[in-house]
Amino acid sequence: MDIITKSSPRVVLASGSPRRLELMQRLGFEPLVYKSDIEEIPRAGESPEAYTLRLAREKGEAVADALADTPELPGWVLSADTIVTLDGDVLEKPGDEADACAMLARLSGTRHEVITAYCWTWRAPGQPVEARISKAVAVRADVWMRELSEENIRRYVASGEPMDKAGSYGIQDLGSTFVRRIEGSYFCVVGLPVCEVVETLEELGGLKGFPL
Ligand SMILES: Cc1cn([C@H]2C[C@H](O)[C@@H](COP(=O)(O)OP(=O)(O)OP(=O)(O)O)O2)c(=O)[nH]c1=O
């Protein structure tokens, strides 16, 4: 059932992340969800921030292009990408449990950085791809993680929680017991910095008609 009426503005969420959907729903948006299948591979010499910005943009543009000229658009497409960085290395979602254990052992007792880039994309029906509008923004937060024992890591990985999360932890659930302090946006760490996301939509003139 399509719960969005023809007269209401639409947001398409180009993300398979249940956290991002829940955050948008909590704000009163009722996004249509389409997951992109963009490959997440850093390019040689690409900074962590440039990498997240590129992925956020590519995810949104892929979905906007796929939906162009379908009844799902026009509408603003929101996409995002979250990474953890430590000593210049990018930590993404773990490949398997051993990878998750290794990431958590590395993050134990550190101050590290989380970067979430998001992108708003607009593609009007019948318009060529060059007429597409997109704006990508990166938001950063520092996270201080307490020292983790091997037992902490083993039990946490056995819970399954780390497996779909950048850096192998989720600050919003069991992983909260590992985080002593953060500086910056909490929602950047969770994967969608809602203050900036809504601010950008407002700047783009796309907020009219939404509940905010
Ligand atoms: C650090 C951290 C990450 N995460 C999540 C947010 C993202 O969903 C995920 C990082 O992976 P992403 O590649 O950013 O997103 P995704 O694969 O979940 O979804 P999509 O690419 O379709 O948009 O890690 C948390 O939920 N909590 C945390 O504390």
Ligand as a Chemical Component Dictionary entry (heavy atoms), coordinates in Angstrom:
data_LIG
# 
_chem_comp.id                   LIG 
_chem_comp.type                 NON-POLYMER 
_chem_comp.pdbx_formal_charge   0 
_chem_comp.three_letter_code    LIG 
# 
loop_
_chem_comp_atom.comp_id 
_chem_comp_atom.atom_id 
_chem_comp_atom.alt_atom_id 
_chem_comp_atom.type_symbol 
_chem_comp_atom.charge 
_chem_comp_atom.model_Cartn_x 
_chem_comp_atom.model_Cartn_y 
_chem_comp_atom.model_Cartn_z 
_chem_comp_atom.pdbx_ordinal 
LIG C1  C1  C 0 29.789 3.596  14.105 1  
LIG C2  C2  C 0 28.351 3.168  13.889 2  
LIG C3  C3  C 0 27.875 2.785  12.628 3  
LIG N1  N1  N 0 26.588 2.382  12.454 4  
LIG C4  C4  C 0 26.071 1.955  11.140 5  
LIG C5  C5  C 0 25.460 3.077  10.292 6  
LIG C6  C6  C 0 25.442 2.454  8.911  7  
LIG O1  O1  O 0 24.200 1.745  8.749  8  
LIG C7  C7  C 0 26.600 1.457  8.938  9  
LIG C8  C8  C 0 27.720 1.868  8.005  10 
LIG O2  O2  O 0 27.481 1.363  6.729  11 
LIG P1  P1  P 0 27.073 2.245  5.468  12 
LIG O3  O3  O 0 27.790 1.678  4.279  13 
LIG O4  O4  O 0 27.243 3.703  5.756  14 
LIG O5  O5  O 0 25.501 1.989  5.333  15 
LIG P2  P2  P 0 24.686 0.637  5.167  16 
LIG O6  O6  O 0 25.465 -0.400 4.423  17 
LIG O7  O7  O 0 24.130 0.255  6.509  18 
LIG O8  O8  O 0 23.460 1.112  4.273  19 
LIG P3  P3  P 0 23.483 1.805  2.795  20 
LIG O9  O9  O 0 24.859 1.708  2.207  21 
LIG O10 O10 O 0 22.452 1.042  2.027  22 
LIG O11 O11 O 0 23.066 3.225  3.055  23 
LIG O12 O12 O 0 27.089 1.440  10.295 24 
LIG C9  C9  C 0 25.702 2.350  13.535 25 
LIG O13 O13 O 0 24.521 1.971  13.378 26 
LIG N2  N2  N 0 26.141 2.742  14.773 27 
LIG C10 C10 C 0 27.427 3.151  15.021 28 
LIG O14 O14 O 0 27.769 3.500  16.173 29 
# 
loop_
_chem_comp_bond.comp_id 
_chem_comp_bond.atom_id_1 
_chem_comp_bond.atom_id_2 
_chem_comp_bond.value_order 
_chem_comp_bond.pdbx_ordinal 
LIG C1  C2  SING 1  
LIG C2  C3  DOUB 2  
LIG C2  C10 SING 3  
LIG C3  N1  SING 4  
LIG N1  C4  SING 5  
LIG N1  C9  SING 6  
LIG C4  C5  SING 7  
LIG C4  O12 SING 8  
LIG C5  C6  SING 9  
LIG C6  O1  SING 10 
LIG C6  C7  SING 11 
LIG C7  C8  SING 12 
LIG C7  O12 SING 13 
LIG C8  O2  SING 14 
LIG O2  P1  SING 15 
LIG P1  O3  DOUB 16 
LIG P1  O4  SING 17 
LIG P1  O5  SING 18 
LIG O5  P2  SING 19 
LIG P2  O6  DOUB 20 
LIG P2  O7  SING 21 
LIG P2  O8  SING 22 
LIG O8  P3  SING 23 
LIG P3  O9  DOUB 24 
LIG P3  O10 SING 25 
LIG P3  O11 SING 26 
LIG C9  O13 DOUB 27 
LIG C9  N2  SING 28 
LIG N2  C10 SING 29 
LIG C10 O14 DOUB 30 
# 
